[in-house]
Amino acid sequence: MIELDGHSLTLEHAEKIVFAHEKIQLSPAALERVEASQRVVQKIVDSGQRAYGINTGFGKLSTQVVPREKLEKLQENLIRSHSAGVGEPLPKEVARAALLFRVNALAQGRSGVRPLLLSYLVRWLNEAVYPIIPSKGSVGSSGDLAPLAHLALLLLGEGEAIHKNEHLHGSELLRKLNLEPLKLGPKEGLALINGTQITLGLGFVGLVRSLKLLDTAQAVAALSLEAARANTAAFDERLHRARPHAGQIAVATKIREWLQGSRLVNGATDVQDPYSLRCIPQVLGASADALQFVKEKIEIEMNSATDNPLIFAETGDVLSGGNFHGQILALVMELLGIAVAEVGNIAERRIALLLEAPGLPQFLIQDSGLNSGLMVPQYTAAALVVENKVLAHPSAVDSIPTSGGKEDHNSMAATSAHKALKIIENVEYIIAIELMTACQALDFRDVLKMAPYTRRLHARCREKIPHLHEDRILQQDIEMALQLVQGGKLIDGV
């Protein structure tokens, strides 16, 4: 059981909750803060004081005052009118992450919701409810309004969800969980949709996959270094201490560990290898440093209050601001995408290099000409690299005004996050193709001369993918290699 207090959620805890279904509960201090903020909202309602989103319209309609007897309808109308998302549903793990981050943000006690509302959301997390959320519709400011509204619909007994592999209407879900549709209190609808949690969920899932992918990419690069009989001087600790970027040093150290005991390396005639071999620490190390920066910003955002206005129960103040604006996430998602794209770019060059490496059959197949071998998987990798270059073009520098011009600068952060996730998927395939290529090349070397660690990687690959003796359909091989790459399965326990 992991306790949420709105301030101390870590990436590791979030992984356990989202992927391993660790159960959660709210801390007593968080519940006290939530109750205190809700009392401030109720006091505003009772006094008739005008406050945005509590008794006014939204966006450009903020000048419209709503009478007290229509405040419940105001919040319900907000959820229904903003449920305007389109496209395929978000991946289940992204929807679950968004739900978790919405709970943790509300637990700060800055949103004015009731503990009852939070109890519904906590129940959904603990019962493995996955809201069905259309993937498109957020402009990354005023919060991820449209997609979050689809999540909030479930509280009203509307919308859709997956529970125990059943696709359920919101009313069916509540009935199965013995819950009544919730009548939203003042500000509760706004608090549910005015936040960055969809973009954050996409970014979180992308970061988790990227960190595992980067570790796997280093291991596969070590296989390619052995297959190419590369020079290990480029990984000497002294060289990297002379340019002490943390990521570069860490990658060089890891490559040395993977190659320890190898009798295949240092067999090439040229003292300087191509950059795709020689500069692995500099390129992957830069990506490692970028991912650490992304992790820092994502963990801050996990523990932030990002709706508007915010309630400060200590003083009774209600402050309108812009914490919903997704600019920081837009920028870090662009960085995430670029950093991972470069992992794929340099890997594709190693694939091409191995297909023509000295001492190996052309395209890594006997009877080349009759057989094409691994010629065309490199085409696929090249196509993915080019697609990533298009996806790496930043959406974060674009902005289209919304709400009649009242919201005149939007971050487009959700688009940045979607792009990053697609780049990550493409690079997982590229590394899978490099794994196939390196292992096929190593079959033509003396496998017994491989380093102990890399020999285990080669054996793990060969358990799933047999040596290519003659041409066969390679799509299945690529998919099997992808299974080893995704989630770091290739290197688990090696």
C-alpha positions in Angstrom: 0.0 0.0 0.0 1.4 3.4 -1.1 0.2 6.5 0.8 -0.4 9.6 -1.3 0.0 13.0 0.2 0.2 15.2 -2.9 3.9 16.0 -2.3 6.1 12.9 -2.2 5.1 10.7 -5.2 8.2 9.3 -6.9 8.7 7.8 -10.4 9.4 4.5 -8.7 6.2 4.6 -6.7 4.2 5.6 -9.7 5.6 2.7 -11.6 4.4 0.3 -8.9 0.9 1.8 -8.9 0.5 2.1 -12.7 2.2 -1.1 -13.9 2.2 -3.4 -10.8 -1.2 -2.3 -9.5 0.1 -1.5 -6.0 -2.9 -0.2 -4.0 -3.0 3.4 -2.6 -4.5 5.3 0.2 -4.6 9.0 1.1 -2.6 10.2 4.1 -4.6 11.7 7.0 -2.9 15.0 6.5 -3.9 15.1 2.9 -7.6 14.5 3.8 -7.5 17.3 6.4 -6.1 19.7 3.7 -8.8 18.6 1.3 -11.6 19.2 3.8 -10.1 22.6 4.7 -10.1 23.7 1.1 -13.6 22.5 0.5 -14.8 24.6 3.5 -13.3 27.7 1.9 -15.3 27.0 -1.3 -18.5 26.4 0.7 -17.9 29.7 2.6 -17.6 31.5 -0.8 -20.9 30.0 -2.0 -22.7 30.9 1.3 -21.5 34.5 1.2 -22.2 35.0 -2.5 -18.7 36.2 -3.1 -17.8 36.0 -6.8 -15.0 33.5 -7.6 -14.0 32.1 -10.9 -15.3 28.6 -11.6 -17.2 28.4 -8.4 -20.1 30.7 -9.3 -19.1 32.0 -12.7 -18.9 30.7 -16.3 -15.6 29.4 -17.7 -13.0 30.8 -20.1 -14.4 33.8 -22.0 -17.7 33.3 -20.1 -16.0 34.2 -16.7 -18.0 37.4 -16.6 -21.2 35.5 -16.3 -22.4 35.0 -12.7 -24.3 31.8 -12.0 -27.0 31.7 -9.3 -26.5 29.4 -6.3 -29.4 27.1 -7.2 -27.7 26.3 -10.5 -24.1 25.6 -9.3 -24.5 21.8 -9.4 -25.8 22.1 -13.0 -22.9 24.4 -13.8 -20.3 21.8 -12.9 -22.2 19.0 -14.7 -22.6 21.1 -17.8 -18.8 21.8 -17.7 -18.0 18.1 -17.8 -20.5 17.2 -20.5 -19.7 20.2 -22.8 -15.9 19.6 -22.5 -16.2 15.9 -23.3 -15.3 16.7 -26.9 -12.2 14.5 -27.4 -11.7 12.4 -30.5 -9.5 9.6 -31.8 -8.4 6.3 -30.5 -8.5 5.8 -26.7 -5.3 6.5 -24.7 -3.3 3.4 -23.9 -4.6 1.8 -20.7 -1.5 2.5 -18.7 -1.6 6.2 -19.7 -5.2 6.5 -18.5 -4.3 4.8 -15.2 -1.3 7.2 -14.8 -3.5 10.2 -15.5 -6.0 9.0 -12.9 -3.2 8.5 -10.3 -1.7 12.0 -11.0 -5.2 13.6 -10.7 -5.6 12.0 -7.3 -2.2 13.1 -6.1 -2.8 16.7 -7.3 -6.2 16.9 -5.6 -4.6 15.5 -2.4 -2.6 18.7 -2.1 -5.8 20.4 -0.8 -5.7 23.3 -3.2 -8.7 22.4 -5.3 -11.7 22.7 -3.1 -13.1 19.2 -3.7 -14.7 16.9 -1.1 -13.0 13.9 0.3 -16.0 11.9 -1.1 -15.0 12.7 -4.7 -11.4 11.6 -4.0 -12.7 8.3 -2.5 -14.3 7.5 -5.9 -11.0 8.1 -7.7 -9.0 6.1 -5.2 -11.5 3.2 -5.5 -11.0 3.2 -9.3 -7.3 3.0 -8.9 -7.5 0.2 -6.4 -10.1 -1.7 -8.4 -8.1 -1.4 -11.7 -10.7 0.8 -13.5 -9.3 2.2 -16.7 -11.3 5.2 -18.0 -11.7 5.2 -21.8 -10.3 8.6 -22.8 -10.1 9.8 -26.4 -6.5 10.6 -27.2 -6.9 13.9 -29.0 -8.4 17.3 -28.0 -6.0 18.9 -25.6 -4.2 22.1 -26.5 -2.0 21.9 -23.3 -3.4 24.9 -21.5 -6.4 25.5 -19.2 -5.4 21.9 -18.5 -6.0 18.9 -20.7 -9.6 19.8 -20.7 -11.3 17.5 -23.2 -9.6 14.3 -22.3 -9.8 14.9 -18.6 -13.6 15.6 -19.0 -14.0 12.1 -20.4 -12.3 10.7 -17.2 -14.6 12.8 -15.0 -17.8 11.6 -16.8 -17.5 8.3 -14.9 -18.3 10.2 -11.7 -21.7 11.2 -13.2 -22.4 7.6 -14.2 -21.6 8.5 -17.8 -18.7 7.9 -20.1 -17.0 4.5 -20.5 -14.3 2.4 -18.8 -12.6 -1.0 -18.8 -13.0 -3.0 -15.6 -12.0 -6.7 -15.4 -11.6 -6.8 -19.1 -15.2 -5.6 -19.6 -16.1 -2.5 -21.6 -18.6 -0.7 -19.4 -20.8 2.3 -19.6 -20.2 4.6 -16.6 -23.6 3.7 -15.0 -22.7 0.0 -15.2 -19.3 0.6 -13.7 -20.8 2.4 -10.7 -23.4 -0.3 -10.2 -20.7 -3.0 -10.2 -18.8 -1.1 -7.6 -21.9 -0.3 -5.5 -21.4 3.4 -6.0 -24.0 6.1 -6.7 -23.6 8.7 -9.4 -21.9 11.7 -7.8 -23.6 15.1 -7.6 -20.7 17.5 -8.2 -20.2 20.3 -5.7 -19.1 23.8 -6.4 -15.8 23.9 -8.3 -15.5 20.1 -8.4 -16.0 19.7 -12.1 -13.4 22.4 -12.8 -10.9 20.8 -10.4 -11.3 17.5 -12.3 -10.5 18.8 -15.7 -8.2 21.8 -15.1 -4.8 20.1 -15.0 -1.9 18.6 -16.9 -2.5 15.0 -16.0 -3.1 13.6 -19.5 0.1 15.0 -20.8 1.8 14.0 -17.6 0.5 10.4 -18.0 1.8 10.2 -21.6 5.2 11.6 -20.5 5.5 9.3 -17.5 4.8 6.2 -19.6 7.2 7.5 -22.2 9.9 8.2 -19.7 9.6 4.7 -18.0 9.9 3.0 -21.4 12.8 5.3 -22.5 14.9 4.6 -19.4 14.6 0.8 -20.0 15.2 1.3 -23.7 18.3 3.3 -23.1 19.7 0.5 -20.9 18.9 -2.1 -23.5 20.4 0.1 -26.3 23.7 0.1 -24.5 23.7 -3.7 -24.2 22.8 -4.1 -27.9 25.5 -1.6 -28.8 28.0 -3.8 -27.0 26.9 -6.7 -29.1 27.5 -4.6 -32.2 30.9 -3.6 -31.0 31.9 -7.2 -30.7 30.4 -8.1 -34.0 32.4 -5.2 -35.6 35.6 -6.2 -33.6 35.7 -2.6 -32.6 38.5 -0.8 -30.7 37.8 -0.4 -27.0 40.2 2.6 -26.5 37.2 4.8 -27.2 35.7 3.6 -23.9 38.8 4.1 -21.7 37.8 5.7 -18.4 40.6 8.3 -18.6 39.2 9.6 -21.9 35.7 10.2 -20.4 37.0 11.7 -17.2 38.6 14.4 -19.5 35.1 15.4 -20.5 33.1 14.6 -17.3 29.5 14.6 -18.4 27.7 12.2 -16.0 25.7 10.4 -18.8 28.8 10.0 -21.0 30.8 8.5 -18.1 28.0 6.2 -17.1 27.5 4.8 -20.6 31.3 4.3 -21.1 31.4 2.5 -17.8 28.5 0.3 -18.8 30.0 -0.6 -22.2 33.2 -1.6 -20.5 31.3 -3.9 -18.1 29.4 -5.5 -21.0 32.6 -6.1 -22.9 34.7 -7.3 -20.0 36.5 -10.5 -21.0 35.8 -10.2 -24.7 38.4 -11.6 -27.1 36.5 -10.4 -30.2 37.0 -6.6 -29.7 40.2 -4.9 -30.8 40.4 -7.0 -33.9 39.9 -4.4 -36.6 42.8 -3.0 -38.6 41.8 0.7 -38.3 42.7 2.4 -35.1 39.7 4.7 -35.3 36.2 3.2 -35.8 33.3 5.0 -37.4 31.4 7.4 -35.1 28.5 5.0 -34.6 30.9 2.7 -32.7 33.4 5.1 -31.3 31.0 7.8 -30.1 28.4 5.6 -28.3 29.2 7.2 -24.9 29.0 10.7 -26.2 25.7 10.1 -28.0 23.8 7.8 -25.6 25.3 9.7 -22.7 23.8 12.9 -23.9 20.4 11.1 -24.1 20.9 9.7 -20.6 21.5 13.2 -19.2 18.4 14.5 -21.1 16.3 11.7 -19.6 17.4 12.6 -16.1 16.3 16.2 -16.7 12.9 14.9 -18.0 12.6 12.7 -14.9 13.2 15.7 -12.6 10.5 17.8 -14.2 8.0 14.9 -14.4 8.5 14.2 -10.7 7.9 17.9 -9.9 4.8 17.9 -12.0 3.5 14.7 -10.3 3.5 16.6 -7.0 2.0 19.9 -8.2 -1.4 21.5 -8.0 -2.2 22.4 -11.6 -5.8 23.5 -11.6 -7.3 27.0 -11.4 -8.2 28.8 -9.2 -6.2 27.4 -6.2 -7.5 27.5 -2.7 -5.2 28.5 0.1 -7.2 27.4 3.2 -4.5 28.9 5.5 -5.6 32.4 4.6 -8.9 31.8 2.9 -7.5 33.2 -0.4 -8.7 32.0 -3.8 -6.0 32.8 -6.4 -6.5 32.7 -10.2 -3.3 31.9 -12.1 -1.9 29.7 -14.8 -0.6 26.5 -13.2 -2.6 24.6 -15.7 -0.3 25.8 -18.5 1.6 22.9 -20.0 4.7 24.8 -21.3 7.2 23.0 -19.1 5.8 19.6 -20.1 5.8 20.6 -23.8 9.4 21.4 -23.7 10.5 18.3 -21.8 8.4 16.1 -24.1 10.1 17.6 -27.1 13.5 16.9 -25.4 12.4 13.4 -24.5 11.5 12.7 -28.2 14.7 14.1 -29.5 16.8 12.3 -27.0 15.3 8.9 -27.8 15.3 9.6 -31.6 19.1 10.0 -31.4 19.4 6.6 -29.8 17.6 5.2 -32.9 19.6 7.4 -35.3 23.0 6.0 -34.2 21.7 2.4 -33.9 20.5 2.5 -37.5 24.1 3.4 -38.6 25.5 0.4 -36.7 23.0 -1.9 -38.5 24.1 -0.6 -41.9 27.8 -0.9 -40.8 27.4 -4.6 -39.8 25.8 -5.5 -43.1 29.0 -4.7 -44.9 31.6 -5.4 -42.1 35.0 -6.9 -43.0 35.2 -10.6 -42.5 31.4 -11.1 -42.6 29.2 -12.3 -45.5 27.4 -9.5 -47.4 24.1 -8.7 -45.7 25.0 -11.4 -43.1 23.8 -14.4 -45.1 25.4 -17.3 -46.9 24.8 -17.4 -50.6 24.0 -13.8 -50.9 22.5 -13.0 -54.2 20.3 -16.0 -53.9 19.5 -14.8 -50.4 19.0 -11.1 -49.4 19.6 -11.8 -45.7 19.2 -8.8 -43.5 19.2 -6.2 -46.3 15.7 -5.0 -45.9 15.4 -4.8 -42.1 17.8 -1.9 -42.4 15.3 -0.3 -44.8 12.7 -0.6 -42.1 15.1 1.0 -39.5 15.9 3.8 -42.0 12.1 4.4 -42.5 11.6 4.6 -38.8 14.5 7.0 -38.4 13.1 9.3 -41.1 9.6 9.2 -39.4 11.2 10.2 -36.1 12.9 13.2 -37.7 9.4 14.4 -38.8 8.0 13.7 -35.3 10.9 15.5 -33.7 9.8 18.8 -35.3 8.5 20.7 -32.3 4.8 21.4 -31.8 5.8 23.3 -28.6 6.6 26.4 -30.6 3.1 26.6 -32.0 0.0 28.1 -30.4 -3.6 28.6 -31.5 -5.8 30.8 -29.3 -9.0 29.3 -27.8 -12.0 30.4 -25.8 -12.7 33.5 -28.0 -9.1 34.7 -27.5 -9.2 34.7 -23.7 -6.8 31.8 -23.8 -4.5 33.3 -26.3 -1.3 31.2 -25.7 -1.5 27.4 -25.6 1.4 25.0 -25.1 0.3 22.1 -27.3 2.0 19.9 -24.7 -0.2 16.9 -25.3 0.8 16.8 -29.0 4.5 17.0 -27.9 3.9 14.0 -25.6 2.0 12.0 -28.2 4.9 12.5 -30.6 7.5 11.5 -28.0 5.6 8.2 -27.3 5.5 7.4 -31.0 9.2 8.1 -31.4 9.9 5.7 -28.4 7.9 3.0 -30.1 9.8 3.4 -33.3 13.2 3.3 -31.6 12.2 0.1 -29.7 11.8 -1.4 -33.2 15.1 0.0 -34.4 17.0 -1.5 -31.4 15.2 -4.8 -32.0 16.5 -4.8 -35.6 20.0 -4.0 -34.3 19.8 -6.9 -31.9 18.8 -9.3 -34.7 21.6 -7.9 -36.9 24.4 -8.0 -34.2 23.5 -11.6 -33.2 23.4 -12.7 -36.8 26.8 -11.1 -37.3 28.2 -12.7 -34.2 27.1 -16.1 -35.5 29.9 -15.7 -38.1 32.4 -14.8 -35.5 33.6 -17.2 -32.7 30.8 -16.9 -30.1 33.0 -18.5 -27.5 35.3 -15.4 -27.7 32.4 -13.2 -26.6 32.4 -11.5 -23.2 30.5 -13.6 -20.6 27.7 -10.9 -20.3 27.2 -10.4 -24.1 27.3 -14.2 -24.7 24.3 -14.5 -22.4 22.5 -11.8 -24.4 23.3 -13.6 -27.6 22.0 -16.9 -26.1 18.8 -15.2 -24.9 18.2 -13.8 -28.4 18.8 -17.2 -30.0 16.3 -18.8 -27.7 13.7 -16.7 -29.5 15.1 -16.2 -32.9 17.1 -18.9 -34.8 20.1 -18.1 -37.0 19.1 -17.0 -40.5 20.4 -19.7 -42.8 18.3 -18.8 -45.8 15.7 -16.1 -46.5 12.5 -16.3 -44.5 9.7 -13.9 -43.5 11.5 -11.5 -41.1 8.5 -9.7 -39.7 8.1 -12.4 -37.1 11.8 -12.2 -36.1 11.5 -8.4 -35.7 8.5 -8.8 -33.5 10.2 -11.5 -31.3 13.2 -9.2 -31.0 10.9 -6.3 -30.0 9.5 -8.4 -27.2 13.0 -8.8 -25.8 13.7 -5.1 -26.1 10.5 -3.7 -24.6 10.6 -3.4 -20.9 14.3 -4.4 -20.7 13.5 -8.1 -20.9 16.7 -8.8 -22.8 18.9 -7.6 -20.0 16.8 -8.6 -17.0 19.0 -10.7 -14.7 22.0 -10.8 -17.1 
